[in-house]
Structure formats: structure tokens, C-alpha cells
Amino acid sequence: MSTENDAVVGRLQSCLPQIQRIQSITQTPSITFGIIHHGQVIFKNSIGHRDSALALPADSETIYMLGSCSKMFTSAAAGILVEEGKLSWTDRIQKYLPEFNPEGDPRLGLEADIIDCLRHTTGLASPTMLTVGPRGTIASVEEDLVAILNVMPTRNPATGEQRFNREWLYNNAAVGLVALIIERISGQRFADFLRERLLEPLGMSRTAVTRSDIEADGNVAAPCTKLSDGTFYQLPDSSWPCDHHSPLLAGMGMRSSLNDMLTWCTAVLDAERSETDPNYKRIVPNNPLKQMRRVRRGYWTRPADDPDFSKPAAYGMGWFRVDLPSSKLSSFSGNSLSQSNGHKLHLHYIVGKDSVATPFPAVGHTGGMRGSIFSVYTFPDTQSAVVTATNGRDLGDASDFTAQILVQALFGLTPGVDLIPWALKEAGLAANQYRVHIEEPWEQGRRPDDTERDYMLYVGEYSGFNDRFRLMIAASTLSQAPLSIVFNRRLDSECPLVFYQTDVYSFFRPDEDYAKTQAIIAKNFKQMLLRFQVDEQGSVEGLYWQWDTEAEPAWFRKLGQ
């Protein structure tokens, strides 16, 4: 085994120049990565810096944002309660959260279960802009989550058909319902349950589930964006880990280090193998993980992009599965632009396409946050894992490209695929994304010469989503505009409002550095427009906000009218 590992390590070591090139192309401050093979950590490295000033080197103890890789811990926490007989995977959500009863589809309240939430098949639209506001602020309280989900759209806007268990629709908030259930069963805060039942037994002392875990820690990766002057800017991240909002913690809110995540992968693979192989001798003493085979199996098929070659992928409970070689390996990565229908560049860069006689499974996930991406791939057949983390994502997902380079070297896949041209293409598309898809359409629709009413007419508080979310329009305390908006009374979410058309204002303005530093989570400029409704007497009745690209604009009535 040592001879084999020496050869593998040699191949991994030879990847360093390519990874350094990926870092340069994607302009991320750091990339940290590590490998497990046959249950043992065989390779670790870090390049670059954990801070925006590029003064502090990253290392294997640096704590990065996990983003959606947090879901692995949520499903594992549920698995412990299932193993103890306190929960069933097919238990209805309403059994524990009787207030869960989405208005758009009565079947959800009656039928949606734990698996539906964890595999993203509730069909509920994701209330992303109602949970995460500008500059990373948490825009809602956890007590309102169920009520907000109850008014989320449930139909496909194109077909008019209900989506529940008919379509796959990613939804962090629905995953968050499982955290609330765990709290009601255990009597503990979700963060405390994770620490006591998972992290401490595994010795994962560098995994953060509360803000206090990192407040005094100097080795934390700052999520970064690169500004037009070439400097890095640290994006605000004071809400993460979001222990004051358990559903967000469950879906996207944890942080961890490379070393801890290698420990995690070892434990996951160890637990899963012990459930499938009666002759297997466990290597993790007192491993707390249960139901891993059930958690990591595929529940919802994701069609292959090239059905003549790749098998379909499948989504499990906080994990996705592919059989390598596959065009779907990076389907959950941040390199989405080059994989879109207009490009499909990834089909030309499938690792191992000619060298794998028998397809073998890869089970993993990617966690993308503002200025940060974390990737985890595990390989049950060889008890292997590839873990990568970055603290920048302006010009592509360096963690994904790095992971694929390392996977190729780990298994000696041939022919060798050079991923640098793909990375260059993704970076080019990302560099133009803001201008082509946000700024130019915004400018084309703007009518600055329209009649502008007295801006004080719009000042007031507006209520929507069954009074669970409010928008406050006020005379601005900021210098850029006379009006500003505050989301759901979170004062640190304040953004200036720019006149766009008669009775239409925008909390976006055409400045790429502004867009990057505000970090507003929007796919389309229309999500950043407010259309005020003015009656015949000249009074504002309310406003419409298209908070989601696939939903009708939501009505907010002006309070006091």
C-alpha cells in the first residue's frame, strides 16, 4: 500500500502548478485542498492567503464557509434520531410542525416528509431574498420561516402544474424545516445538537456552528471579491455561522477547516461501509454517524447532459451521486456559466472518459457562498475523498476545477484532461456576466427623463407575505440617493434607491464594485426593482416586488393606507 500511495502522492504533487494556474485565472485569494485514500489522509496543501490584504497564509486549519455542504450535517443529525427510533425518514413535516400548511398545494401539508425536504422535491419556491439580504444580512427570523414557506408559490410558472414530487427545485429553507424538527424532538438548539452529537465525538474542534466559535479565532478565511482597482475586498460575514437562525444554519450556515472536513469524510465513508459490508472493520472509534447508506443513496434522478455517454446523476439527502466518468461531476459547482445550454463546455472536459472500464460512484456536494466555495467528493469503493475550499469566486469556481484536477490524479485517469482552457472560458464568461446580464438590461429599461414625483410620497412601511416580511422606504441616511430601503427592519441591510421610471425605484445601481460589495443575491435586475402603485388621488397604496425570477411580483400594502 505504501508503494501505491507514494505513486499517488507523486501524481498529486505534480498537480500543484495547474492549481496555482487555476488560482490565478479565477482570482481567488486562496485554495486549500486535501486527499483521503483507503481511509488515510495522504495529501494536504494550501496556496494563497486567507485575508483580503494577502498577508496571512491559508493552511489546513483555516476555517472556510461550508455553504450548502452544511446539509451533510443536517441529514446526518436526522439519521441519528432515525437510528434511535425518534424519527422516521417518511414522517410528515406536519407531524412535528403542525403549522406547516402551504396555501398553494394542500398536499404538501398532508404528504411532504423529511426526505422531500432533504432531496429538494417539495416544489416550494425558495425564499432566498427573504432570508438573506444585502451584505449578507439575515433578513428574517427563524420563527417566521414556516409562515413564509406557507405562502411560497408551488406551481411551475410556465406550465401551471404543481411541482410537489414532480420537479426538483433547490430550496435551502425547506431543508431548514428539518432543523426545526430536530430541535422539537431533541429539546436542544440545532447548533448544540450538532456539536454534542456529531462534532465533539469526532473531535471536529475547527468546525463552527456558532459565532462564538470563531470570534476570537485568527485563522478564518475572509470571503472576498476583487474590485476594479485590483484589490481584494472582504465581504461582510458577521451573520455566519448563523446559529441565531437554525434553518439557515442547517441549509448553508456552517464553517469548517480542511482538517475537520477530512475527518468528516473519513467518518462518513467508515459508517457507510460498515452498513454495507459485514466483514468491514471500522477505523473510526465510536463513530456517531448512522443511516449513511440511506442518506447518501440517490432519491431524485438528474438527467445526464450527454445521455449517450454518461449515466444520470441522482440527488440524495444533502449529497449527490454520479458514476464516473460523468459529465455531471461538476453539475453542482459554481462553474455554471460554461455549462449552460448556450455553451456546454464541460462536455469536452470529462475526466477519465477513456480509462474507466467499470463506472465507479462519486458522492459529494458543493457549498457556494458570497466570496467562498467549498467542495467535497467522496469515493466509497476506495474509501477516498477530495476536499477543496476557496475564499473567492469572481471568475469561476476554483474549488471545482481543483477537485477535478485532483480526482484525475488520484485515480490515474486517462487520457489526462487539461482543465485550464475550460477555466479560462468560465472566467471570461464570469467577467462579462455583470455587464451583459445585469447592467445593460437595467440601463435599457431605465427612463431617467420620466416624471418623478415628490419622493416623500413613497416614504413608509410596506407589508407582504401575510405580514411576515416588511420593506421600509425612508428618507435616506446615505449620500447616494434621497430614498433608501431597509429589508424587514434590519437596519444594516439599508440600500439607496435610484429613480428608474415613474413610480419605479431600484436598489441596484450601475457600478460593478457597488454590486460586488453589496452582495445582493439576485439573478435578474428585475428582482431589484420596486413598482409603487399610486391611486387617482396621488396616494401610494403599496408596491410590487418581483423577489424571485420564477414567481409573480409580490404585493406589499402600505401600512396606514
Buried (B, 14 or more C-beta within 10 A) or exposed (E): EEEEBEEBBEBBEEBEEBBEBBBBBBBBBBBBBBBBBEBBBBBBBBBBBBBBEBEBBBBBBBBBBBBBBBBBBBBBBBBBBBBEEEBBBEBBBBBBBEEBBBEBBEBBBEBBBBBBBBBBBBBBBBBBBBBBBBBBBBBBEBEBBBBBBBBBBBBBEEEEEBBBBEBBBEBBBBBBBBBBBBBEBBEBBBBBBBBEBBBEBBEBBBBBBBBEBBEEBEBBBBBBBBBEEEEBBBBBBEBBBBBBBBBBBBBBBBBBBBBBBBBBBBBBBBBBBBBEEEEEEEBBEEBBBBBBBBBBBBBBEBEBBEEEEBBBBBBBBBBBBBBBBBBBBBBBBBBBBBBEEEBEBBEEBBBBBEBBEEBBBBBBBBBBBBBBBBBBBBBBEBBBBBBBBBBBBBBBBBBBBBBBBBBBBBBEBEEEBEBBEBBBBBBBBBBEBBEEBBBBEBEEBBEEEEEEBEBEBBBBBBBBBEEBBBBBBBEBEEEEBBBBBBBBEBEBBBBBBBBBBEBBBBBBBBBBEBBBBBBBBBEBBBBBBBBBBBEEEEEBBBBBBBBBEBBEBBBBBBEEE
